[in-house]
């Protein structure tokens, strides 16, 4: 007999929020007529957040496949919103950076994100929002620590 899962469990709520926020940002990006797709917008915002970065590191941070990110970066580079340069630490690797042309797009994306946050928190007192954000940051830190402490995979093929 299948067990019934609580749709208000932590995992379901976080998953639903992620999906709904992405969908709403997609709608807002389209309505604003920005020259980027939502995936490209996430790429720009992540580069703005962490600075020049290798593509594999960026893909991991964004939770996307390397090939998916490569498509985003290729299109952004064609529109001169990002550039690829040799990584001085390893000349075989490339760093992806924002160009000055990306500044306006990044600011528009940030403004859309800010307006979404205002709309999402409209029914909350600022102290409630601050407490929610502090709790979410703590959960993120806990999960990051778990990832770092994860044991190596065990070979069970014998």
C-alpha positions as a Markdown table, in Angstrom:
| # | Residue | x | y | z |
|---|---|---|---|---|
| 1 | Unk | 0.0 | 0.0 | 0.0 |
| 2 | Unk | 1.6 | 3.3 | -1.0 |
| 3 | Unk | 2.1 | 5.8 | 1.7 |
| 4 | Unk | 0.7 | 9.3 | 1.4 |
| 5 | Unk | 3.3 | 12.1 | 1.5 |
| 6 | Unk | 2.7 | 15.4 | 3.1 |
| 7 | Unk | 2.7 | 18.0 | 0.4 |
| 8 | Unk | 3.5 | 20.6 | 3.1 |
| 9 | Unk | 6.7 | 18.9 | 4.1 |
| 10 | Unk | 9.9 | 20.9 | 4.0 |
| 11 | Unk | 11.2 | 19.3 | 0.8 |
| 12 | Unk | 7.9 | 19.8 | -1.1 |
| 13 | Unk | 7.6 | 23.4 | 0.0 |
| 14 | Unk | 11.2 | 24.2 | -1.0 |
| 15 | Unk | 10.7 | 22.4 | -4.4 |
| 16 | Unk | 7.4 | 24.2 | -5.0 |
| 17 | Unk | 8.9 | 27.6 | -4.1 |
| 18 | Unk | 11.9 | 27.1 | -6.4 |
| 19 | Unk | 9.6 | 26.1 | -9.4 |
| 20 | Unk | 7.1 | 28.9 | -8.7 |
| 21 | Unk | 9.8 | 31.6 | -8.3 |
| 22 | Unk | 11.5 | 30.5 | -11.5 |
| 23 | Unk | 8.2 | 30.6 | -13.4 |
| 24 | Unk | 7.4 | 34.0 | -12.1 |
| 25 | Unk | 10.8 | 35.4 | -13.0 |
| 26 | Unk | 10.4 | 33.9 | -16.5 |
| 27 | Unk | 7.1 | 35.7 | -16.8 |
| 28 | Unk | 8.6 | 39.0 | -15.6 |
| 29 | Unk | 11.7 | 38.7 | -17.8 |
| 30 | Unk | 9.4 | 38.1 | -20.8 |
| 31 | Unk | 7.1 | 41.0 | -19.9 |
| 32 | Unk | 10.1 | 43.3 | -19.5 |
| 33 | Unk | 11.3 | 42.5 | -22.9 |
| 34 | Unk | 14.8 | 41.7 | -21.8 |
| 35 | Unk | 17.2 | 40.3 | -24.4 |
| 36 | Unk | 18.0 | 37.2 | -22.3 |
| 37 | Unk | 16.3 | 33.9 | -21.5 |
| 38 | Unk | 15.7 | 33.1 | -17.8 |
| 39 | Unk | 18.6 | 30.6 | -17.9 |
| 40 | Unk | 20.9 | 33.3 | -19.4 |
| 41 | Unk | 19.7 | 35.7 | -16.8 |
| 42 | Unk | 20.5 | 33.3 | -14.0 |
| 43 | Unk | 23.9 | 32.9 | -15.6 |
| 44 | Unk | 24.6 | 36.7 | -15.6 |
| 45 | Unk | 23.4 | 37.1 | -12.0 |
| 46 | Unk | 25.6 | 34.3 | -10.8 |
| 47 | Unk | 28.6 | 35.7 | -12.5 |
| 48 | Unk | 27.8 | 39.1 | -11.1 |
| 49 | Unk | 27.6 | 37.5 | -7.6 |
| 50 | Unk | 30.8 | 35.5 | -7.7 |
| 51 | Unk | 33.0 | 37.2 | -10.3 |
| 52 | Unk | 35.1 | 35.7 | -13.0 |
| 53 | Unk | 34.6 | 31.9 | -12.8 |
| 54 | Unk | 35.4 | 28.7 | -14.7 |
| 55 | Unk | 32.4 | 27.3 | -16.5 |
| 56 | Unk | 32.5 | 24.0 | -14.6 |
| 57 | Unk | 32.4 | 25.8 | -11.3 |
| 58 | Unk | 29.5 | 28.0 | -12.5 |
| 59 | Unk | 27.5 | 25.0 | -13.8 |
| 60 | Unk | 27.9 | 23.4 | -10.4 |
| 61 | Unk | 26.9 | 26.5 | -8.5 |
| 62 | Unk | 23.8 | 26.9 | -10.8 |
| 63 | Unk | 22.9 | 23.2 | -10.6 |
| 64 | Unk | 22.9 | 22.8 | -14.4 |
| 65 | Unk | 24.7 | 20.4 | -16.7 |
| 66 | Unk | 27.9 | 21.7 | -18.3 |
| 67 | Unk | 26.4 | 21.5 | -21.8 |
| 68 | Unk | 23.4 | 23.5 | -20.8 |
| 69 | Unk | 25.6 | 26.3 | -19.3 |
| 70 | Unk | 27.9 | 26.2 | -22.4 |
| 71 | Unk | 24.8 | 27.1 | -24.5 |
| 72 | Unk | 24.0 | 30.0 | -22.2 |
| 73 | Unk | 27.5 | 31.3 | -22.2 |
| 74 | Unk | 27.9 | 30.9 | -26.0 |
| 75 | Unk | 24.8 | 33.0 | -26.6 |
| 76 | Unk | 25.8 | 35.6 | -24.0 |
| 77 | Unk | 29.2 | 35.8 | -25.5 |
| 78 | Unk | 27.7 | 36.3 | -29.0 |
| 79 | Unk | 25.8 | 39.3 | -27.6 |
| 80 | Unk | 28.9 | 40.6 | -25.9 |
| 81 | Unk | 27.4 | 40.2 | -22.4 |
| 82 | Unk | 30.2 | 37.9 | -21.2 |
| 83 | Unk | 33.7 | 37.2 | -22.3 |
| 84 | Unk | 36.0 | 34.1 | -21.9 |
| 85 | Unk | 39.6 | 34.7 | -20.9 |
| 86 | Unk | 42.5 | 32.4 | -20.1 |
| 87 | Unk | 42.7 | 31.5 | -16.4 |
| 88 | Unk | 46.0 | 32.8 | -15.1 |
| 89 | Unk | 46.1 | 29.9 | -12.6 |
| 90 | Unk | 45.7 | 27.3 | -15.4 |
| 91 | Unk | 46.3 | 28.4 | -19.0 |
| 92 | Unk | 44.3 | 25.4 | -20.2 |
| 93 | Unk | 41.1 | 26.7 | -18.5 |
| 94 | Unk | 38.9 | 29.7 | -19.3 |
| 95 | Unk | 37.2 | 32.2 | -17.0 |
| 96 | Unk | 33.8 | 33.6 | -17.8 |
| 97 | Unk | 33.3 | 37.3 | -16.9 |
| 98 | Unk | 30.7 | 40.0 | -17.4 |
| 99 | Unk | 31.4 | 42.7 | -19.9 |
| 100 | Unk | 30.5 | 46.3 | -19.4 |
| 101 | Unk | 27.6 | 45.8 | -21.8 |
| 102 | Unk | 26.1 | 43.3 | -19.3 |
| 103 | Unk | 25.8 | 45.9 | -16.5 |
| 104 | Unk | 22.5 | 47.3 | -17.7 |
| 105 | Unk | 20.9 | 43.8 | -18.2 |
| 106 | Unk | 22.2 | 42.7 | -14.7 |
| 107 | Unk | 20.6 | 45.8 | -13.1 |
| 108 | Unk | 17.3 | 45.2 | -14.8 |
| 109 | Unk | 17.4 | 41.5 | -13.7 |
| 110 | Unk | 18.2 | 42.7 | -10.1 |
| 111 | Unk | 15.3 | 45.1 | -10.2 |
| 112 | Unk | 12.9 | 42.4 | -11.4 |
| 113 | Unk | 14.2 | 40.2 | -8.5 |
| 114 | Unk | 13.7 | 43.0 | -6.0 |
| 115 | Unk | 10.2 | 43.6 | -7.2 |
| 116 | Unk | 9.4 | 39.9 | -6.9 |
| 117 | Unk | 10.8 | 39.9 | -3.3 |
| 118 | Unk | 8.6 | 42.9 | -2.5 |
| 119 | Unk | 5.5 | 41.1 | -3.9 |
| 120 | Unk | 6.4 | 37.9 | -2.1 |
| 121 | Unk | 6.9 | 39.6 | 1.3 |
| 122 | Unk | 3.9 | 41.9 | 1.0 |
| 123 | Unk | 1.9 | 40.1 | 3.7 |
| 124 | Unk | 4.8 | 39.7 | 6.1 |
| 125 | Unk | 6.3 | 42.1 | 8.6 |
| 126 | Unk | 9.9 | 42.9 | 7.9 |
| 127 | Unk | 11.0 | 41.1 | 11.0 |
| 128 | Unk | 9.3 | 37.9 | 9.7 |
| 129 | Unk | 11.0 | 38.2 | 6.3 |
| 130 | Unk | 14.4 | 38.8 | 8.0 |
| 131 | Unk | 13.8 | 35.7 | 10.2 |
| 132 | Unk | 12.8 | 33.6 | 7.2 |
| 133 | Unk | 15.9 | 34.7 | 5.3 |
| 134 | Unk | 18.2 | 34.0 | 8.3 |
| 135 | Unk | 16.7 | 30.5 | 8.7 |
| 136 | Unk | 17.1 | 29.8 | 5.0 |
| 137 | Unk | 20.7 | 30.9 | 5.1 |
| 138 | Unk | 21.4 | 28.6 | 8.1 |
| 139 | Unk | 19.8 | 25.7 | 6.2 |
| 140 | Unk | 21.9 | 26.5 | 3.2 |
| 141 | Unk | 25.0 | 26.5 | 5.4 |
| 142 | Unk | 24.1 | 23.2 | 7.0 |
| 143 | Unk | 23.5 | 21.6 | 3.6 |
| 144 | Unk | 26.8 | 23.0 | 2.3 |
| 145 | Unk | 28.6 | 21.5 | 5.3 |
| 146 | Unk | 26.9 | 18.1 | 4.6 |
| 147 | Unk | 28.1 | 18.2 | 1.0 |
| 148 | Unk | 31.7 | 18.9 | 2.1 |
| 149 | Unk | 31.6 | 16.0 | 4.6 |
| 150 | Unk | 29.9 | 13.5 | 2.3 |
| 151 | Unk | 31.9 | 10.2 | 2.3 |
| 152 | Unk | 33.4 | 9.0 | -0.9 |
| 153 | Unk | 31.3 | 6.6 | -3.0 |
| 154 | Unk | 31.8 | 3.0 | -2.0 |
| 155 | Unk | 32.3 | 0.5 | -4.8 |
| 156 | Unk | 29.7 | -2.2 | -4.3 |
| 157 | Unk | 30.3 | -4.0 | -7.7 |
| 158 | Unk | 31.8 | -7.1 | -6.1 |
